[in-house]
Amino acid sequence: MAKIRITVVKQEGSCAAGHKAGQEFLYEGKLPSGLCPSAWHSLFPYLRVLQFGGNFPWEREGMAQIACPDPKNPVVFRLERLKE
């Protein structure tokens, strides 16, 4: 099972969870400590695809960019499958 690095690449407005650009988290099969649960809900399906070797045709191999569900204070996350 691959590990996935989650990086905050952009944050606008006021994030209720306090996320800022440059923050990193490591996904190893469970919710990383400090990651917003609402954002987690959006990220999880993409994490699972990457975790098991899948890709998305609109993204670079092993990567995805996903926004949290708050339209007034969006946070954009980059997911990157790490080499083992």
Secondary structure, DSSP 8 states (H G I E B T S, - for coil): ---EEEEEEEE-S--TT---TT-EEEESSS--TT--HHHHHHHHHHHHHHHTT---TTS-TTEEEEE-S-TTS-EEEEEEE---
